[in-house]
């Protein structure tokens, strides 16, 4: 089982990611879904970070390169909210998450 680790999201300025992070990037949400994007033209290992139908960004390429083959093999992961990255005077926000393997979690 993969040990949990922290990472900042990439691709947070594309599409509606900024709006989505401002809307959903908070402790109250808790966890985000990780979804493989096999047909992504920029990275064949792309893993999107989603809440409901809203993409917040992507795992960084180096992280996705490690997780994508595991996900393709049946492993599943989620991203736990850690913090929203905001630095005045910059308008863009980012998100730091903790990646947790959920494949082998015991059933309640």
Phi and psi restraints in degrees (range 20) as a CNS / XPLOR table:
assign (resid 1 and name C) (resid 2 and name N)
       (resid 2 and name CA) (resid 2 and name C) 1.0 -73.7 20.0 2
assign (resid 2 and name N) (resid 2 and name CA)
       (resid 2 and name C) (resid 3 and name N) 1.0 133.4 20.0 2
assign (resid 2 and name C) (resid 3 and name N)
       (resid 3 and name CA) (resid 3 and name C) 1.0 -71.6 20.0 2
assign (resid 3 and name N) (resid 3 and name CA)
       (resid 3 and name C) (resid 4 and name N) 1.0 139.5 20.0 2
assign (resid 3 and name C) (resid 4 and name N)
       (resid 4 and name CA) (resid 4 and name C) 1.0 -58.4 20.0 2
assign (resid 4 and name N) (resid 4 and name CA)
       (resid 4 and name C) (resid 5 and name N) 1.0 147.6 20.0 2
assign (resid 4 and name C) (resid 5 and name N)
       (resid 5 and name CA) (resid 5 and name C) 1.0 -149.3 20.0 2
assign (resid 5 and name N) (resid 5 and name CA)
       (resid 5 and name C) (resid 6 and name N) 1.0 162.1 20.0 2
assign (resid 5 and name C) (resid 6 and name N)
       (resid 6 and name CA) (resid 6 and name C) 1.0 -102.4 20.0 2
assign (resid 6 and name N) (resid 6 and name CA)
       (resid 6 and name C) (resid 7 and name N) 1.0 145.4 20.0 2
assign (resid 6 and name C) (resid 7 and name N)
       (resid 7 and name CA) (resid 7 and name C) 1.0 -156.2 20.0 2
assign (resid 7 and name N) (resid 7 and name CA)
       (resid 7 and name C) (resid 8 and name N) 1.0 151.7 20.0 2
assign (resid 7 and name C) (resid 8 and name N)
       (resid 8 and name CA) (resid 8 and name C) 1.0 -90.9 20.0 2
assign (resid 8 and name N) (resid 8 and name CA)
       (resid 8 and name C) (resid 9 and name N) 1.0 147.4 20.0 2
assign (resid 8 and name C) (resid 9 and name N)
       (resid 9 and name CA) (resid 9 and name C) 1.0 -77.2 20.0 2
assign (resid 9 and name N) (resid 9 and name CA)
       (resid 9 and name C) (resid 10 and name N) 1.0 150.6 20.0 2
assign (resid 9 and name C) (resid 10 and name N)
       (resid 10 and name CA) (resid 10 and name C) 1.0 -105.7 20.0 2
assign (resid 10 and name N) (resid 10 and name CA)
       (resid 10 and name C) (resid 11 and name N) 1.0 167.8 20.0 2
assign (resid 10 and name C) (resid 11 and name N)
       (resid 11 and name CA) (resid 11 and name C) 1.0 67.1 20.0 2
assign (resid 11 and name N) (resid 11 and name CA)
       (resid 11 and name C) (resid 12 and name N) 1.0 26.5 20.0 2
assign (resid 11 and name C) (resid 12 and name N)
       (resid 12 and name CA) (resid 12 and name C) 1.0 -79.8 20.0 2
assign (resid 12 and name N) (resid 12 and name CA)
       (resid 12 and name C) (resid 13 and name N) 1.0 -3.2 20.0 2
assign (resid 12 and name C) (resid 13 and name N)
       (resid 13 and name CA) (resid 13 and name C) 1.0 -107.4 20.0 2
assign (resid 13 and name N) (resid 13 and name CA)
       (resid 13 and name C) (resid 14 and name N) 1.0 4.4 20.0 2
assign (resid 13 and name C) (resid 14 and name N)
       (resid 14 and name CA) (resid 14 and name C) 1.0 -94.1 20.0 2
assign (resid 14 and name N) (resid 14 and name CA)
       (resid 14 and name C) (resid 15 and name N) 1.0 145.4 20.0 2
assign (resid 14 and name C) (resid 15 and name N)
       (resid 15 and name CA) (resid 15 and name C) 1.0 56.7 20.0 2
assign (resid 15 and name N) (resid 15 and name CA)
       (resid 15 and name C) (resid 16 and name N) 1.0 -133.5 20.0 2
assign (resid 15 and name C) (resid 16 and name N)
       (resid 16 and name CA) (resid 16 and name C) 1.0 -97.0 20.0 2
assign (resid 16 and name N) (resid 16 and name CA)
       (resid 16 and name C) (resid 17 and name N) 1.0 16.2 20.0 2
assign (resid 16 and name C) (resid 17 and name N)
       (resid 17 and name CA) (resid 17 and name C) 1.0 -58.1 20.0 2
assign (resid 17 and name N) (resid 17 and name CA)
       (resid 17 and name C) (resid 18 and name N) 1.0 -40.6 20.0 2
assign (resid 17 and name C) (resid 18 and name N)
       (resid 18 and name CA) (resid 18 and name C) 1.0 -60.7 20.0 2
assign (resid 18 and name N) (resid 18 and name CA)
       (resid 18 and name C) (resid 19 and name N) 1.0 -47.8 20.0 2
assign (resid 18 and name C) (resid 19 and name N)
       (resid 19 and name CA) (resid 19 and name C) 1.0 -62.2 20.0 2
assign (resid 19 and name N) (resid 19 and name CA)
       (resid 19 and name C) (resid 20 and name N) 1.0 -40.5 20.0 2
assign (resid 19 and name C) (resid 20 and name N)
       (resid 20 and name CA) (resid 20 and name C) 1.0 -67.9 20.0 2
assign (resid 20 and name N) (resid 20 and name CA)
       (resid 20 and name C) (resid 21 and name N) 1.0 -39.0 20.0 2
assign (resid 20 and name C) (resid 21 and name N)
       (resid 21 and name CA) (resid 21 and name C) 1.0 -65.8 20.0 2
assign (resid 21 and name N) (resid 21 and name CA)
       (resid 21 and name C) (resid 22 and name N) 1.0 -42.4 20.0 2
assign (resid 21 and name C) (resid 22 and name N)
       (resid 22 and name CA) (resid 22 and name C) 1.0 -64.4 20.0 2
assign (resid 22 and name N) (resid 22 and name CA)
       (resid 22 and name C) (resid 23 and name N) 1.0 -31.5 20.0 2
assign (resid 22 and name C) (resid 23 and name N)
       (resid 23 and name CA) (resid 23 and name C) 1.0 -81.3 20.0 2
assign (resid 23 and name N) (resid 23 and name CA)
       (resid 23 and name C) (resid 24 and name N) 1.0 -45.5 20.0 2
assign (resid 23 and name C) (resid 24 and name N)
       (resid 24 and name CA) (resid 24 and name C) 1.0 -110.8 20.0 2
assign (resid 24 and name N) (resid 24 and name CA)
       (resid 24 and name C) (resid 25 and name N) 1.0 -11.9 20.0 2
assign (resid 24 and name C) (resid 25 and name N)
       (resid 25 and name CA) (resid 25 and name C) 1.0 -79.4 20.0 2
assign (resid 25 and name N) (resid 25 and name CA)
       (resid 25 and name C) (resid 26 and name N) 1.0 76.0 20.0 2
assign (resid 25 and name C) (resid 26 and name N)
       (resid 26 and name CA) (resid 26 and name C) 1.0 -150.9 20.0 2
assign (resid 26 and name N) (resid 26 and name CA)
       (resid 26 and name C) (resid 27 and name N) 1.0 161.5 20.0 2
assign (resid 26 and name C) (resid 27 and name N)
       (resid 27 and name CA) (resid 27 and name C) 1.0 -63.0 20.0 2
assign (resid 27 and name N) (resid 27 and name CA)
       (resid 27 and name C) (resid 28 and name N) 1.0 -29.0 20.0 2
assign (resid 27 and name C) (resid 28 and name N)
       (resid 28 and name CA) (resid 28 and name C) 1.0 -62.4 20.0 2
assign (resid 28 and name N) (resid 28 and name CA)
       (resid 28 and name C) (resid 29 and name N) 1.0 -31.0 20.0 2
assign (resid 28 and name C) (resid 29 and name N)
       (resid 29 and name CA) (resid 29 and name C) 1.0 -72.7 20.0 2
assign (resid 29 and name N) (resid 29 and name CA)
       (resid 29 and name C) (resid 30 and name N) 1.0 -45.6 20.0 2
assign (resid 29 and name C) (resid 30 and name N)
       (resid 30 and name CA) (resid 30 and name C) 1.0 87.7 20.0 2
assign (resid 30 and name N) (resid 30 and name CA)
       (resid 30 and name C) (resid 31 and name N) 1.0 -74.1 20.0 2
assign (resid 30 and name C) (resid 31 and name N)
       (resid 31 and name CA) (resid 31 and name C) 1.0 -123.3 20.0 2
assign (resid 31 and name N) (resid 31 and name CA)
       (resid 31 and name C) (resid 32 and name N) 1.0 149.9 20.0 2
assign (resid 31 and name C) (resid 32 and name N)
       (resid 32 and name CA) (resid 32 and name C) 1.0 -122.5 20.0 2
assign (resid 32 and name N) (resid 32 and name CA)
       (resid 32 and name C) (resid 33 and name N) 1.0 152.4 20.0 2
assign (resid 32 and name C) (resid 33 and name N)
       (resid 33 and name CA) (resid 33 and name C) 1.0 -85.0 20.0 2
assign (resid 33 and name N) (resid 33 and name CA)
       (resid 33 and name C) (resid 34 and name N) 1.0 145.5 20.0 2
assign (resid 33 and name C) (resid 34 and name N)
       (resid 34 and name CA) (resid 34 and name C) 1.0 -109.1 20.0 2
assign (resid 34 and name N) (resid 34 and name CA)
       (resid 34 and name C) (resid 35 and name N) 1.0 128.3 20.0 2
assign (resid 34 and name C) (resid 35 and name N)
       (resid 35 and name CA) (resid 35 and name C) 1.0 -130.2 20.0 2
assign (resid 35 and name N) (resid 35 and name CA)
       (resid 35 and name C) (resid 36 and name N) 1.0 131.1 20.0 2
assign (resid 35 and name C) (resid 36 and name N)
       (resid 36 and name CA) (resid 36 and name C) 1.0 -68.4 20.0 2
assign (resid 36 and name N) (resid 36 and name CA)
       (resid 36 and name C) (resid 37 and name N) 1.0 141.8 20.0 2
assign (resid 36 and name C) (resid 37 and name N)
       (resid 37 and name CA) (resid 37 and name C) 1.0 -124.4 20.0 2
assign (resid 37 and name N) (resid 37 and name CA)
       (resid 37 and name C) (resid 38 and name N) 1.0 79.4 20.0 2
assign (resid 37 and name C) (resid 38 and name N)
       (resid 38 and name CA) (resid 38 and name C) 1.0 -58.2 20.0 2
assign (resid 38 and name N) (resid 38 and name CA)
       (resid 38 and name C) (resid 39 and name N) 1.0 -32.0 20.0 2
assign (resid 38 and name C) (resid 39 and name N)
       (resid 39 and name CA) (resid 39 and name C) 1.0 -94.9 20.0 2
assign (resid 39 and name N) (resid 39 and name CA)
       (resid 39 and name C) (resid 40 and name N) 1.0 14.2 20.0 2
assign (resid 39 and name C) (resid 40 and name N)
       (resid 40 and name CA) (resid 40 and name C) 1.0 -66.0 20.0 2
assign (resid 40 and name N) (resid 40 and name CA)
       (resid 40 and name C) (resid 41 and name N) 1.0 121.1 20.0 2
assign (resid 40 and name C) (resid 41 and name N)
       (resid 41 and name CA) (resid 41 and name C) 1.0 -71.8 20.0 2
assign (resid 41 and name N) (resid 41 and name CA)
       (resid 41 and name C) (resid 42 and name N) 1.0 -14.1 20.0 2
assign (resid 41 and name C) (resid 42 and name N)
       (resid 42 and name CA) (resid 42 and name C) 1.0 -96.0 20.0 2
assign (resid 42 and name N) (resid 42 and name CA)
       (resid 42 and name C) (resid 43 and name N) 1.0 -21.4 20.0 2
assign (resid 42 and name C) (resid 43 and name N)
       (resid 43 and name CA) (resid 43 and name C) 1.0 -160.0 20.0 2
assign (resid 43 and name N) (resid 43 and name CA)
       (resid 43 and name C) (resid 44 and name N) 1.0 113.7 20.0 2
assign (resid 43 and name C) (resid 44 and name N)
       (resid 44 and name CA) (resid 44 and name C) 1.0 -69.9 20.0 2
assign (resid 44 and name N) (resid 44 and name CA)
       (resid 44 and name C) (resid 45 and name N) 1.0 -11.1 20.0 2
assign (resid 44 and name C) (resid 45 and name N)
       (resid 45 and name CA) (resid 45 and name C) 1.0 -101.5 20.0 2
assign (resid 45 and name N) (resid 45 and name CA)
       (resid 45 and name C) (resid 46 and name N) 1.0 11.9 20.0 2
assign (resid 45 and name C) (resid 46 and name N)
       (resid 46 and name CA) (resid 46 and name C) 1.0 -55.6 20.0 2
assign (resid 46 and name N) (resid 46 and name CA)
       (resid 46 and name C) (resid 47 and name N) 1.0 137.3 20.0 2
assign (resid 46 and name C) (resid 47 and name N)
       (resid 47 and name CA) (resid 47 and name C) 1.0 -130.2 20.0 2
assign (resid 47 and name N) (resid 47 and name CA)
       (resid 47 and name C) (resid 48 and name N) 1.0 114.1 20.0 2
assign (resid 47 and name C) (resid 48 and name N)
       (resid 48 and name CA) (resid 48 and name C) 1.0 -84.4 20.0 2
assign (resid 48 and name N) (resid 48 and name CA)
       (resid 48 and name C) (resid 49 and name N) 1.0 150.0 20.0 2
assign (resid 48 and name C) (resid 49 and name N)
       (resid 49 and name CA) (resid 49 and name C) 1.0 -110.3 20.0 2
assign (resid 49 and name N) (resid 49 and name CA)
       (resid 49 and name C) (resid 50 and name N) 1.0 120.2 20.0 2
assign (resid 49 and name C) (resid 50 and name N)
       (resid 50 and name CA) (resid 50 and name C) 1.0 -127.0 20.0 2
assign (resid 50 and name N) (resid 50 and name CA)
       (resid 50 and name C) (resid 51 and name N) 1.0 151.7 20.0 2
assign (resid 50 and name C) (resid 51 and name N)
       (resid 51 and name CA) (resid 51 and name C) 1.0 -130.9 20.0 2
assign (resid 51 and name N) (resid 51 and name CA)
       (resid 51 and name C) (resid 52 and name N) 1.0 122.1 20.0 2
assign (resid 51 and name C) (resid 52 and name N)
       (resid 52 and name CA) (resid 52 and name C) 1.0 54.3 20.0 2
assign (resid 52 and name N) (resid 52 and name CA)
       (resid 52 and name C) (resid 53 and name N) 1.0 -120.2 20.0 2
assign (resid 52 and name C) (resid 53 and name N)
       (resid 53 and name CA) (resid 53 and name C) 1.0 -103.8 20.0 2
assign (resid 53 and name N) (resid 53 and name CA)
       (resid 53 and name C) (resid 54 and name N) 1.0 14.1 20.0 2
assign (resid 53 and name C) (resid 54 and name N)
       (resid 54 and name CA) (resid 54 and name C) 1.0 -109.9 20.0 2
assign (resid 54 and name N) (resid 54 and name CA)
       (resid 54 and name C) (resid 55 and name N) 1.0 121.7 20.0 2
assign (resid 54 and name C) (resid 55 and name N)
       (resid 55 and name CA) (resid 55 and name C) 1.0 -83.2 20.0 2
assign (resid 55 and name N) (resid 55 and name CA)
       (resid 55 and name C) (resid 56 and name N) 1.0 132.2 20.0 2
assign (resid 55 and name C) (resid 56 and name N)
       (resid 56 and name CA) (resid 56 and name C) 1.0 -97.3 20.0 2
assign (resid 56 and name N) (resid 56 and name CA)
       (resid 56 and name C) (resid 57 and name N) 1.0 -21.5 20.0 2
assign (resid 56 and name C) (resid 57 and name N)
       (resid 57 and name CA) (resid 57 and name C) 1.0 161.0 20.0 2
assign (resid 57 and name N) (resid 57 and name CA)
       (resid 57 and name C) (resid 58 and name N) 1.0 -157.0 20.0 2
assign (resid 57 and name C) (resid 58 and name N)
       (resid 58 and name CA) (resid 58 and name C) 1.0 -133.6 20.0 2
assign (resid 58 and name N) (resid 58 and name CA)
       (resid 58 and name C) (resid 59 and name N) 1.0 158.0 20.0 2
assign (resid 58 and name C) (resid 59 and name N)
       (resid 59 and name CA) (resid 59 and name C) 1.0 -70.0 20.0 2
assign (resid 59 and name N) (resid 59 and name CA)
       (resid 59 and name C) (resid 60 and name N) 1.0 146.5 20.0 2
assign (resid 59 and name C) (resid 60 and name N)
       (resid 60 and name CA) (resid 60 and name C) 1.0 -59.4 20.0 2
assign (resid 60 and name N) (resid 60 and name CA)
       (resid 60 and name C) (resid 61 and name N) 1.0 150.8 20.0 2
assign (resid 60 and name C) (resid 61 and name N)
       (resid 61 and name CA) (resid 61 and name C) 1.0 -53.5 20.0 2
assign (resid 61 and name N) (resid 61 and name CA)
       (resid 61 and name C) (resid 62 and name N) 1.0 -42.6 20.0 2
assign (resid 61 and name C) (resid 62 and name N)
       (resid 62 and name CA) (resid 62 and name C) 1.0 -65.8 20.0 2
assign (resid 62 and name N) (resid 62 and name CA)
       (resid 62 and name C) (resid 63 and name N) 1.0 -35.5 20.0 2
assign (resid 62 and name C) (resid 63 and name N)
       (resid 63 and name CA) (resid 63 and name C) 1.0 -73.3 20.0 2
assign (resid 63 and name N) (resid 63 and name CA)
       (resid 63 and name C) (resid 64 and name N) 1.0 -45.1 20.0 2
assign (resid 63 and name C) (resid 64 and name N)
       (resid 64 and name CA) (resid 64 and name C) 1.0 -61.6 20.0 2
assign (resid 64 and name N) (resid 64 and name CA)
       (resid 64 and name C) (resid 65 and name N) 1.0 -35.8 20.0 2
assign (resid 64 and name C) (resid 65 and name N)
       (resid 65 and name CA) (resid 65 and name C) 1.0 -61.6 20.0 2
assign (resid 65 and name N) (resid 65 and name CA)
       (resid 65 and name C) (resid 66 and name N) 1.0 -29.4 20.0 2
assign (resid 65 and name C) (resid 66 and name N)
       (resid 66 and name CA) (resid 66 and name C) 1.0 -85.3 20.0 2
assign (resid 66 and name N) (resid 66 and name CA)
       (resid 66 and name C) (resid 67 and name N) 1.0 -40.4 20.0 2
assign (resid 66 and name C) (resid 67 and name N)
       (resid 67 and name CA) (resid 67 and name C) 1.0 -81.8 20.0 2
assign (resid 67 and name N) (resid 67 and name CA)
       (resid 67 and name C) (resid 68 and name N) 1.0 -34.0 20.0 2
assign (resid 67 and name C) (resid 68 and name N)
       (resid 68 and name CA) (resid 68 and name C) 1.0 -55.1 20.0 2
assign (resid 68 and name N) (resid 68 and name CA)
       (resid 68 and name C) (resid 69 and name N) 1.0 -48.4 20.0 2
assign (resid 68 and name C) (resid 69 and name N)
       (resid 69 and name CA) (resid 69 and name C) 1.0 -63.0 20.0 2
assign (resid 69 and name N) (resid 69 and name CA)
       (resid 69 and name C) (resid 70 and name N) 1.0 -33.8 20.0 2
assign (resid 69 and name C) (resid 70 and name N)
       (resid 70 and name CA) (resid 70 and name C) 1.0 -67.4 20.0 2
assign (resid 70 and name N) (resid 70 and name CA)
       (resid 70 and name C) (resid 71 and name N) 1.0 -41.7 20.0 2
assign (resid 70 and name C) (resid 71 and name N)
       (resid 71 and name CA) (resid 71 and name C) 1.0 -65.4 20.0 2
assign (resid 71 and name N) (resid 71 and name CA)
       (resid 71 and name C) (resid 72 and name N) 1.0 -40.7 20.0 2
assign (resid 71 and name C) (resid 72 and name N)
       (resid 72 and name CA) (resid 72 and name C) 1.0 -62.9 20.0 2
assign (resid 72 and name N) (resid 72 and name CA)
       (resid 72 and name C) (resid 73 and name N) 1.0 -26.2 20.0 2
assign (resid 72 and name C) (resid 73 and name N)
       (resid 73 and name CA) (resid 73 and name C) 1.0 -87.7 20.0 2
assign (resid 73 and name N) (resid 73 and name CA)
       (resid 73 and name C) (resid 74 and name N) 1.0 1.7 20.0 2
assign (resid 73 and name C) (resid 74 and name N)
       (resid 74 and name CA) (resid 74 and name C) 1.0 111.8 20.0 2
assign (resid 74 and name N) (resid 74 and name CA)
       (resid 74 and name C) (resid 75 and name N) 1.0 -8.4 20.0 2
assign (resid 74 and name C) (resid 75 and name N)
       (resid 75 and name CA) (resid 75 and name C) 1.0 -72.3 20.0 2
assign (resid 75 and name N) (resid 75 and name CA)
       (resid 75 and name C) (resid 76 and name N) 1.0 150.0 20.0 2
assign (resid 75 and name C) (resid 76 and name N)
       (resid 76 and name CA) (resid 76 and name C) 1.0 -129.0 20.0 2
assign (resid 76 and name N) (resid 76 and name CA)
       (resid 76 and name C) (resid 77 and name N) 1.0 150.3 20.0 2
assign (resid 76 and name C) (resid 77 and name N)
       (resid 77 and name CA) (resid 77 and name C) 1.0 -138.4 20.0 2
assign (resid 77 and name N) (resid 77 and name CA)
       (resid 77 and name C) (resid 78 and name N) 1.0 158.2 20.0 2
assign (resid 77 and name C) (resid 78 and name N)
       (resid 78 and name CA) (resid 78 and name C) 1.0 -132.1 20.0 2
assign (resid 78 and name N) (resid 78 and name CA)
       (resid 78 and name C) (resid 79 and name N) 1.0 164.1 20.0 2
assign (resid 78 and name C) (resid 79 and name N)
       (resid 79 and name CA) (resid 79 and name C) 1.0 -114.9 20.0 2
assign (resid 79 and name N) (resid 79 and name CA)
       (resid 79 and name C) (resid 80 and name N) 1.0 121.4 20.0 2
assign (resid 79 and name C) (resid 80 and name N)
       (resid 80 and name CA) (resid 80 and name C) 1.0 -94.6 20.0 2
assign (resid 80 and name N) (resid 80 and name CA)
       (resid 80 and name C) (resid 81 and name N) 1.0 133.6 20.0 2
assign (resid 80 and name C) (resid 81 and name N)
       (resid 81 and name CA) (resid 81 and name C) 1.0 -58.9 20.0 2
assign (resid 81 and name N) (resid 81 and name CA)
       (resid 81 and name C) (resid 82 and name N) 1.0 133.2 20.0 2
assign (resid 81 and name C) (resid 82 and name N)
       (resid 82 and name CA) (resid 82 and name C) 1.0 -115.9 20.0 2
assign (resid 82 and name N) (resid 82 and name CA)
       (resid 82 and name C) (resid 83 and name N) 1.0 -57.6 20.0 2
assign (resid 82 and name C) (resid 83 and name N)
       (resid 83 and name CA) (resid 83 and name C) 1.0 -163.1 20.0 2
assign (resid 83 and name N) (resid 83 and name CA)
       (resid 83 and name C) (resid 84 and name N) 1.0 155.2 20.0 2
assign (resid 83 and name C) (resid 84 and name N)
       (resid 84 and name CA) (resid 84 and name C) 1.0 -94.4 20.0 2
assign (resid 84 and name N) (resid 84 and name CA)
       (resid 84 and name C) (resid 85 and name N) 1.0 132.8 20.0 2
assign (resid 84 and name C) (resid 85 and name N)
       (resid 85 and name CA) (resid 85 and name C) 1.0 -95.7 20.0 2
assign (resid 85 and name N) (resid 85 and name CA)
       (resid 85 and name C) (resid 86 and name N) 1.0 107.5 20.0 2
assign (resid 85 and name C) (resid 86 and name N)
       (resid 86 and name CA) (resid 86 and name C) 1.0 -130.9 20.0 2
assign (resid 86 and name N) (resid 86 and name CA)
       (resid 86 and name C) (resid 87 and name N) 1.0 129.1 20.0 2
assign (resid 86 and name C) (resid 87 and name N)
       (resid 87 and name CA) (resid 87 and name C) 1.0 -136.3 20.0 2
assign (resid 87 and name N) (resid 87 and name CA)
       (resid 87 and name C) (resid 88 and name N) 1.0 110.3 20.0 2
assign (resid 87 and name C) (resid 88 and name N)
       (resid 88 and name CA) (resid 88 and name C) 1.0 -65.9 20.0 2
assign (resid 88 and name N) (resid 88 and name CA)
       (resid 88 and name C) (resid 89 and name N) 1.0 142.0 20.0 2
assign (resid 88 and name C) (resid 89 and name N)
       (resid 89 and name CA) (resid 89 and name C) 1.0 -94.7 20.0 2
assign (resid 89 and name N) (resid 89 and name CA)
       (resid 89 and name C) (resid 90 and name N) 1.0 15.4 20.0 2
assign (resid 89 and name C) (resid 90 and name N)
       (resid 90 and name CA) (resid 90 and name C) 1.0 -75.3 20.0 2
assign (resid 90 and name N) (resid 90 and name CA)
       (resid 90 and name C) (resid 91 and name N) 1.0 140.7 20.0 2
assign (resid 90 and name C) (resid 91 and name N)
       (resid 91 and name CA) (resid 91 and name C) 1.0 -85.5 20.0 2
assign (resid 91 and name N) (resid 91 and name CA)
       (resid 91 and name C) (resid 92 and name N) 1.0 -30.2 20.0 2
assign (resid 91 and name C) (resid 92 and name N)
       (resid 92 and name CA) (resid 92 and name C) 1.0 -72.0 20.0 2
assign (resid 92 and name N) (resid 92 and name CA)
       (resid 92 and name C) (resid 93 and name N) 1.0 144.1 20.0 2
assign (resid 92 and name C) (resid 93 and name N)
       (resid 93 and name CA) (resid 93 and name C) 1.0 -117.7 20.0 2
assign (resid 93 and name N) (resid 93 and name CA)
       (resid 93 and name C) (resid 94 and name N) 1.0 158.4 20.0 2
assign (resid 93 and name C) (resid 94 and name N)
       (resid 94 and name CA) (resid 94 and name C) 1.0 -131.2 20.0 2
assign (resid 94 and name N) (resid 94 and name CA)
       (resid 94 and name C) (resid 95 and name N) 1.0 -174.3 20.0 2
assign (resid 94 and name C) (resid 95 and name N)
       (resid 95 and name CA) (resid 95 and name C) 1.0 -145.8 20.0 2
assign (resid 95 and name N) (resid 95 and name CA)
       (resid 95 and name C) (resid 96 and name N) 1.0 133.8 20.0 2
assign (resid 95 and name C) (resid 96 and name N)
       (resid 96 and name CA) (resid 96 and name C) 1.0 -107.9 20.0 2
assign (resid 96 and name N) (resid 96 and name CA)
       (resid 96 and name C) (resid 97 and name N) 1.0 133.0 20.0 2
assign (resid 96 and name C) (resid 97 and name N)
       (resid 97 and name CA) (resid 97 and name C) 1.0 -129.8 20.0 2
assign (resid 97 and name N) (resid 97 and name CA)
       (resid 97 and name C) (resid 98 and name N) 1.0 163.3 20.0 2
assign (resid 97 and name C) (resid 98 and name N)
       (resid 98 and name CA) (resid 98 and name C) 1.0 -112.3 20.0 2
assign (resid 98 and name N) (resid 98 and name CA)
       (resid 98 and name C) (resid 99 and name N) 1.0 120.6 20.0 2
assign (resid 98 and name C) (resid 99 and name N)
       (resid 99 and name CA) (resid 99 and name C) 1.0 -86.2 20.0 2
assign (resid 99 and name N) (resid 99 and name CA)
       (resid 99 and name C) (resid 100 and name N) 1.0 127.4 20.0 2
assign (resid 99 and name C) (resid 100 and name N)
       (resid 100 and name CA) (resid 100 and name C) 1.0 -128.6 20.0 2
assign (resid 100 and name N) (resid 100 and name CA)
       (resid 100 and name C) (resid 101 and name N) 1.0 131.4 20.0 2
assign (resid 100 and name C) (resid 101 and name N)
       (resid 101 and name CA) (resid 101 and name C) 1.0 -75.6 20.0 2
assign (resid 101 and name N) (resid 101 and name CA)
       (resid 101 and name C) (resid 102 and name N) 1.0 131.3 20.0 2
assign (resid 101 and name C) (resid 102 and name N)
       (resid 102 and name CA) (resid 102 and name C) 1.0 -111.9 20.0 2
assign (resid 102 and name N) (resid 102 and name CA)
       (resid 102 and name C) (resid 103 and name N) 1.0 -1.3 20.0 2
assign (resid 102 and name C) (resid 103 and name N)
       (resid 103 and name CA) (resid 103 and name C) 1.0 -58.8 20.0 2
assign (resid 103 and name N) (resid 103 and name CA)
       (resid 103 and name C) (resid 104 and name N) 1.0 -44.0 20.0 2
assign (resid 103 and name C) (resid 104 and name N)
       (resid 104 and name CA) (resid 104 and name C) 1.0 -106.1 20.0 2
assign (resid 104 and name N) (resid 104 and name CA)
       (resid 104 and name C) (resid 105 and name N) 1.0 21.3 20.0 2
assign (resid 104 and name C) (resid 105 and name N)
       (resid 105 and name CA) (resid 105 and name C) 1.0 -69.9 20.0 2
assign (resid 105 and name N) (resid 105 and name CA)
       (resid 105 and name C) (resid 106 and name N) 1.0 139.3 20.0 2
assign (resid 105 and name C) (resid 106 and name N)
       (resid 106 and name CA) (resid 106 and name C) 1.0 -68.0 20.0 2
assign (resid 106 and name N) (resid 106 and name CA)
       (resid 106 and name C) (resid 107 and name N) 1.0 146.7 20.0 2
assign (resid 106 and name C) (resid 107 and name N)
       (resid 107 and name CA) (resid 107 and name C) 1.0 -80.7 20.0 2
assign (resid 107 and name N) (resid 107 and name CA)
       (resid 107 and name C) (resid 108 and name N) 1.0 142.2 20.0 2
